[in-house]
Amino acid sequence: MDLGFIISGFLVGMLVGVTGVGGGSLMTPLLVFLFGFKPVVAVGTDLLFAAITKTGGVFVHHGNHKSVEWRIVGLLAAGSLPAAVATLFVLNHFARIGKETSGIITFTLGIALILTALALIFRTYLQKAGKSSEEHQPGRFHHLQAPATVLTGLMLGVLVTMSSVGAGALGTVALLFLYPRLPTLKVVGTDLAHAIPLTAIGGFGHWQLGHVDFTLLGSLLVGSLPGIWIGSHLSAKIPEKVLRPVLAGVLMLIGFKFVL
């Protein structure tokens, strides 16, 4: 195992514990820019990394807090899982005909990071907008919640499979807007539960395409698990209103770096 990867896993895990932002938006750019991994390998390895680390979180949310709305998880999965499989088939087709996919994955990664940064910036505003709409016209949009949730899942399925980014920040913001009456704890637990099958399918598919570095994966896990634990304890001491805009700015810059 490489000490640099372990330290990187620890630092990203700590930031995830403090901010709640998914590791993909932090880990994948780090692997590409700092360690020089190909974007496809960074994405594939990070997807399996996310599936493993998020599993422990769901046990806590479902077992201790009962904070997973399984109906919403099912609606999201109805869109995201078929979309993930279809995306993997497309990537596999391109690989078989010898067409390079790094360019499109890099561009998608950049777009996902920019969207994540925007989600961090406007999260509170979107949550308030959803609550305001619900208060002024209660029940008016309830018939649209299910199809909108499936559509959200579909978009996340493509984005996460292509970039490993979006299952955390984007999924959470979408749920806060679609289900304004749902407590934040249940939004987080529900989004986390949905992310596990999505990242697992995406990670397994990339593994079959040869895009997973298992030595790297093991090193990241060794570092990240204590990092998440420490970050979770530090989160109460660091003002979110200070850290969130800084993190959003960094992700925005990295996103434009990938796109341009």
N, C-alpha and C positions, 0 to 999 in steps of 0.2 A: 504494500500500500504506500502511496505517495503522501508525505507529510503536508505538502502544499494543498493537495485535494482535501485532506482531513481538516486543515485549518479553514479552507474555503467553505467546506460543509458546515463547520462550526459557526463561522461568521454569518452565513446565509440563514442557518437555523435560528441564530439569535435574533436577526432582523425579522424573520417570520414570526417568532414568538412575541416580539415587541409590537410589530405593526399589523400582524394578521394577514399581510399580503402573501400570496402564494409564492412558493420558492421558485417556480418557473420563471417569473418575471425578473428574478434576481440571479438565479443560478445559471440559466442558459446563456445570457450575455457574458457572464463571468467566464464560463468555459470557452466561449468563442474568442473573446478579446484578450483575456489574461493568459489562457493556456493554449490557445491556438487550435482547439478542436474544430472539426468541420461542423457547420450548423446541424446537419442531419444527425450526427453522432451526439451532439449536445442535446438535441431535442429528444431523441430516442432514449438516452440514458436518463434524462431528467423526468420523462414520463413514468418510467418504472420507479424511480426515486420517489416521485410524488405519490404513486399508488401505495407504496410501502409506508411512507411516513404519515399519510392521511388516515390509514386504517386505524392506527392507535387513537387518533382524534375522534373517530366515529364511535369507538367503543366507549369513550368518555361521555360523548354527547348523548348517545342512545342509552347506555347503561346507567349513567349517573344522573343526567339531566332530563332524560326523555324528551330531547329537543330536536328530534328528526321527524319531519312531516313526510311520511313515506308516500303519500298520494302525490305530493309535488315532486318528489324524487322520481316516481314512476313517469310522470308527465315529461319531466326534463329528459329522462333516459329514453323515452319513446322517440324523441327527436335526435338526441346526441349519439346514441349508440349506433343506429343505422348510418348516420352521417359519418361517424368515425370509421366504420367498416368500409363504406364507399370511398372515403378519402384514402384509406390504406390500399384499396384495390387500384385506385388511380396512380398512386405512388409506385406500386408494384408494377403496373403496366409500363410506366415511364422507365423504370429500372430495367425491365426485360427488353425493351426496344433500344436501350442504351442512351436514353435521353437524360441529361443531367437535371437533378431536382434541387440542387443546393440553392440556385438563384431564387426560385419561387418560395422555398422554405425560408430563406433569409428575408425576403420581402414580407412574407406573412408574419414572421417574427417581429419585424419592425412595426407593422400595423398593429399587432396585438399589444406590443409594449406601449404604443401611443394611446390606444384605447384604454389600457389599464391605467395609465397616468391620468387620462381624462376622468375615468371612473373614480379615482382617488380624490380628484379635485372637486367633482360635482356630486359626490356621493350623498352628502347631507342635503343638498338642494333637491336631488331627485327623490330622496326619501320624503322630504317635506311636500313636494309636488304630489306624490302618490297619496299621502295622508290628506292633503287639502282636497284633492279630487274626490276621495272617498267620503269626506265629511260633507261636501256641498251636494254631491249626487250619490248617496249611498246605494250600492247595489247595481248602479247603472252599467258598470263594465264587468260585472261578475261573469257574464256569459262569454266574455272574451278571454278570461283568465286562462282557461285550459288550452285553447289553441295558441295563445301568445306564449305560454310556458313551453309548449312543444316546439314552437318556432325558435324560441330562445335556446332550447336544448340543441336544436339542429345547427344553429350558428356556432354555438360553443363546441359542438362535436367536430366541425371542420377546423375551427381556429385552434383548438387545443391539440388535435392530432397533427396539425401542420407545424405548430410553434411551441407546444407544451405550455403556453401562456393563456390565461383567461379563465381557467376553472375556478379560481379563487375570487379575485377582485371583481371581474366582470359578472360572474354568476351571482355573487352576493348583491351587487348593485341592482341587477335585473330583478331579483327576488324582492328587494326592498321596495322597488317601484311597483311591481305587480301585486305584491301582497303587503300593503302598508299596515294592516292590522296585525301582522305576524310579528311577535317579539323578536328582537335582534338575535337573541340566543338561538331561537329556532331557525332563523334565516341562515345563520352560520352553520348550525348542525346539519340542516337540510342540504345546503350547498356542498358541504364536506362529504356527506354521504353520496351525493350524485357524482362527485369528482372521482371517487375510487374506481367504479367500473369503467368510467370514461378514460381515465389515465391508464388503467390496467390494460384495456383493449388497445389503446394507442401504443403503449409501451411494448406489449407483446407483438403487435404488428411490426413495429420498428425493429424489434429483436429479430423477427423472421427475415427482415430486409437487411440484416447485418449492421444496424445502426446503434447498437448498444455496447458500451465498453464496461464489462463487469468488474474489472479492477477499479475503475473510476467510481462505479456505483457503490462498491463496498466501502471505499475510502470516504465518500460523501456521507454515507449512512453513519459511519463511525463518528464523524465530526458533528453531524447535524443534530443527532438525538440529544446530546447534552446541551447543544446550542439553543435548541427550541425550549428546553426546560429552563435554562437561565434567562432567556429572552422573555418568557412568559412571566417570570417573577419581576423582571425589570420594567415591564410594560406599565405598571401602575406608577412608576417614578418618572417616566419620561412623557411630557405633554404631547398628546396625539396631534393637537392643532399645530405644533411646531414640526414634528417629525413627518407627518403625512405630506405636506406641501413640498418639503425637501426631497422626499422619496419620489414623489410624482415628477418633480423637475428632472431628477436623474434619469428616471425611466423614459421621459419624453425625449431627452437628449440622446439616449442610447437608441430609442426607436427610430429617430430621424437618421442616426448613423447607419442603421441597417437599411433603411428605405432609400436614402440618397446615394 
